[in-house]
Amino acid sequence: MQEPMQDNEEVKIEDSSAEEQVTETQDETQESSQEEVPQAADDAAPAEELDPWEQLEQEVAKWKDQAIRTAAELDNYRKRMSREKLDALRFGNQGLLEELLPVLDNFNMGMQAAAQEKGSMLFMGMEMVNKQLSEFLSSQNVEEVTAEDGGEFDPKIHEALSQEASAEIEQGKIVRVMRKGYRMGERLLRPSNVVVSTGAVDAEEETESESK
């Protein structure tokens, strides 16, 4: 009868030891989890926050810089619009004046023909019209391009139609003007058409040309 009792005691002892092992395992797990939590919390902790005054100063500096840039852009826009408006007033009639230039060419040819009889009523009437045209062009800030026989050739305002030899005029200078040029302020409406001198022809060259 005593032997079964011993078996039961051994079973109880084994059970109690198993429970102690489970309890120890749970305690270790809790301790390890408690040790890991602070590390995770430390890793997830945000960076050190700036001082509120420093944040405010940064915001003020950012908005101040943006305000300066905006003011500069607005000032540039106003200047550009003012310049475009002025150009529109100064050169608004440029297209019309360019179309008027061929009419002036024909009128000048008529003036040259009428000049043969300066005392005639026709010439006097054309002179009056010519005066009115000159006043109109002046009011539009239009003037003739400087070009005269023997003058300097400037490719910026002159257009060379041809070249010819001249004993009186140096090489590279204007021999004669074929058509007047006009400018409107600093803008060129039309260049002057001219003939440019190639200089005097040598006697040997003249003899060769005559023999040919």
ZIFENRA-V830308 format. One record per residue. N is the residue number from 1. RES is the residue in one small letter. OMEGA is omega in degrees with one decimal (none if undefined). BURIAL is + if it has 9 or more other ideal C-beta (glycine too) atoms within 8 Angstrom, else -. Layout:
N,RES,OMEGA,BURIAL  N,RES,OMEGA,BURIAL
This chain:
1,m,-177.3,-  2,q,-175.0,-  3,e,177.5,-  4,p,179.2,-  5,m,178.6,-  6,q,179.5,-  7,d,-179.6,-  8,n,179.0,-  9,e,179.6,-  10,e,178.6,-  11,v,-179.7,-  12,k,179.5,-  13,i,179.8,-  14,e,-179.9,-  15,d,-179.6,-  16,s,177.8,-  17,s,178.4,-  18,a,178.3,-  19,e,178.6,-  20,e,178.6,-  21,q,179.2,-  22,v,-179.9,-  23,t,178.6,-  24,e,179.9,-  25,t,178.7,-  26,q,179.6,-  27,d,179.7,-  28,e,-179.9,-  29,t,179.0,-  30,q,-179.7,-  31,e,-179.9,-  32,s,179.4,-  33,s,178.1,-  34,q,178.2,-  35,e,-177.3,-  36,e,-177.2,-  37,v,178.8,-  38,p,179.1,-  39,q,179.1,-  40,a,178.9,-  41,a,178.9,-  42,d,-179.8,-  43,d,-177.1,-  44,a,-177.6,-  45,a,-179.7,-  46,p,178.1,-  47,a,-177.5,-  48,e,-177.2,-  49,e,178.1,-  50,l,175.7,-  51,d,-179.5,-  52,p,178.7,-  53,w,177.6,-  54,e,176.4,-  55,q,179.9,+  56,l,178.8,-  57,e,177.7,-  58,q,178.3,+  59,e,179.6,-  60,v,179.9,-  61,a,179.7,-  62,k,-178.9,-  63,w,177.1,-  64,k,177.8,-  65,d,178.6,-  66,q,178.7,-  67,a,178.9,-  68,i,179.4,-  69,r,-179.5,-  70,t,178.8,-  71,a,179.1,-  72,a,178.2,-  73,e,178.9,-  74,l,179.0,-  75,d,177.3,-  76,n,178.7,-  77,y,178.8,-  78,r,179.2,-  79,k,-179.5,-  80,r,179.2,-  81,m,178.3,-  82,s,179.0,-  83,r,179.2,-  84,e,178.4,-  85,k,178.6,-  86,l,178.2,-  87,d,178.9,-  88,a,178.1,-  89,l,-175.6,-  90,r,-173.1,+  91,f,-179.1,+  92,g,-178.3,-  93,n,-175.7,-  94,q,-179.3,+  95,g,179.3,-  96,l,-179.1,-  97,l,177.8,+  98,e,177.3,+  99,e,-179.8,-  100,l,-175.2,-  101,l,176.4,+  102,p,176.4,-  103,v,177.2,-  104,l,178.4,+  105,d,-179.8,+  106,n,178.9,-  107,f,179.0,+  108,n,176.4,+  109,m,176.3,-  110,g,177.2,+  111,m,179.4,+  112,q,178.7,-  113,a,-179.2,-  114,a,-179.3,+  115,a,177.7,-  116,q,176.0,-  117,e,-174.3,-  118,k,-180.0,-  119,g,-176.5,-  120,s,178.4,-  121,m,179.7,-  122,l,-179.0,-  123,f,-179.7,+  124,m,178.0,-  125,g,179.7,-  126,m,177.3,+  127,e,177.8,+  128,m,178.5,-  129,v,179.6,+  130,n,178.2,+  131,k,178.8,-  132,q,178.2,-  133,l,179.0,+  134,s,178.2,-  135,e,178.8,-  136,f,179.8,-  137,l,178.3,+  138,s,179.5,+  139,s,177.7,-  140,q,179.1,+  141,n,179.0,-  142,v,179.0,+  143,e,179.3,-  144,e,174.8,-  145,v,-179.4,+  146,t,177.2,-  147,a,-179.0,+  148,e,179.7,-  149,d,-178.3,-  150,g,-179.7,-  151,g,179.9,+  152,e,177.0,-  153,f,178.9,+  154,d,-177.2,-  155,p,179.2,-  156,k,-176.9,-  157,i,179.7,+  158,h,175.9,+  159,e,-177.8,-  160,a,178.3,+  161,l,-178.9,-  162,s,177.0,-  163,q,175.7,-  164,e,-178.8,+  165,a,178.8,-  166,s,179.2,+  167,a,-177.1,-  168,e,-173.9,-  169,i,-177.6,+  170,e,179.3,-  171,q,178.4,-  172,g,178.8,-  173,k,-174.3,+  174,i,175.8,+  175,v,176.9,+  176,r,-179.4,-  177,v,-179.6,+  178,m,179.2,-  179,r,-177.9,-  180,k,174.5,+  181,g,-178.1,+  182,y,174.7,+  183,r,178.8,+  184,m,-172.2,+  185,g,177.1,-  186,e,179.5,-  187,r,178.6,-  188,l,177.0,+  189,l,-179.5,+  190,r,178.6,+  191,p,175.2,+  192,s,176.0,+  193,n,-174.0,+  194,v,171.5,+  195,v,-174.4,+  196,v,-178.6,+  197,s,172.5,+  198,t,-179.9,-  199,g,-179.4,+  200,a,178.2,-  201,v,179.0,-  202,d,-179.0,-  203,a,179.7,-  204,e,179.0,-  205,e,178.0,-  206,e,-180.0,+  207,t,178.6,-  208,e,-179.4,-  209,s,179.2,-  210,e,179.2,-  211,s,177.7,-  212,k,none,-
